[in-house]
Amino acid sequence: MDDWTRIYESDQAWQAGLIEGLLREEDIPCVMLNKQDSLYHIGMLEIYVRPEDVIRAMNIIRERAS
């Protein structure tokens, strides 16, 4: 994950899942990292993309997830 860039984070699993799905629909490789505590669900879910996909991914999130 050293060369990947975090572009989104949420404490809501459904929101992070929605963003991950949007990116995959557009053929943008992405990884969701779950940093939530498994018992209390406190923490964040983070989505990462490759550096060359950052601008495109951010545009998709801004246009389609609003």
Secondary structure, DSSP 8 states (H G I E B T S, - for coil): -TT-EEEEEES-HHHHHHHHHHHHHTT--EEEEE-S-TTT--S-EEEEE-GGGHHHHHHHHHHH--
